[in-house]
Amino acid sequence: MRAGMMGLLVLLLALAATAMADERALRKARLMPMWSPQAQFAGYYMAREQGIYARHGLDIDILEGGPGRSAVESLTACEADFAVLWLATALQQDAAGPRLVNLAQIVQRSSLMLVAKKASGIAAPHDLMERKVGLWNGELSLPILAFLDTYRLRVRRIPQAYTVNLFLLDGIDAASAMWYNEYHTILSAGVNPDELQVFSLHEHGITFPEDGLYALERAYRKDPALARAFAQASLEGWRYAFDHPEETIEVVLRIMRQANIPASRAHQRWMLARMRDLIVPADADGVMGRLQPAAYEAAGRILRDHGGIATVPDYETFTGGDDARN
């Protein structure tokens, strides 16, 4: 009996030592999303929740984004090791320095739109001439400005807060909106889709892939294996989120409540479904997480032509030679 107890004790101590060694082996890193907790970032939450990051040898701390917390500034100040950024933002930051590397392109096309009420007489782009158009601050307005320049539209630029209240109260004629977010908020406020005139930027040639995963180039060159593991685990997290939507929504709602952010199940369910539309390739030849060269060149050209950058960086350099996804 005593020998059996001793054997059991030795086994328990060995298991504990193994667990402690495994925990010590995890590489710690920080991810800064580009906004407050919501289903836009569900894949990263699920990669952490389901131990996917841990299985890739990572201990990822997902920082809280939102107003006053810039993802690109957190990355360049080395307060975060990885960040979720729009391609337009990343290209501008890469041009200004320090240089960035795209580790994975999560959202494959633009989901940004201008939304107007048909009752205002807006039916085509030229009807926006001299109208009040809501624009977000900073780089989030760049695709909208490119759209306006494409149609040579002079508009009254009105700073738009991160709500659609001004639009709902007819304070502006057209609002900036994301398909997965503000557009659904407008519908949830009681506006019928057939009452709206929507200008989806990707349907007007403004092809800006949005959310991507980025690291500083110098950090990436120093430890490409860390970046590779993070990108792969994050993509696995997204696949898990799409395969288990209701479980994912519960996790997202819990994280939102912990951050004291109002949480709507219906809105987060809509957001997760739209993120699937934007992330999963529509064609059989597409690769989830790959920044397509044609889309990259098109976005870079639009940004260059509208004064956002002077030159478009070499694709292979910007994507780290594809090492982060192989």
Secondary structure, DSSP 8 states (H G I E B T S, - for coil): -HHHHHHHHHHHHHHHHHHHHHHHHSEEEEEE-SSSSSGGGHHHHHHHHTTHHHHTTEEEEE---BTTB-HHHHHHTTS-SEEEE-HHHHHHHHHHSS-EEEEEE-S-S--EEEEEEGGGT--SGGGGTT-EEEE-SGGGGHHHHHHHHHTT---EEEE--SSSHHHHTTSSSEEEEETTTHHHHHHHTT--GGGEEEEEGGGGT------EEEEEHHHHHH-HHHHHHHHHHHHHHHHHHHHSHHHHHHHHHHHHHHTT----HHHHHHHHHHHHHHHS-SSTT--TB---HHHHHHHHHHHHHTTS-SS---HHHHTGGGGGG-
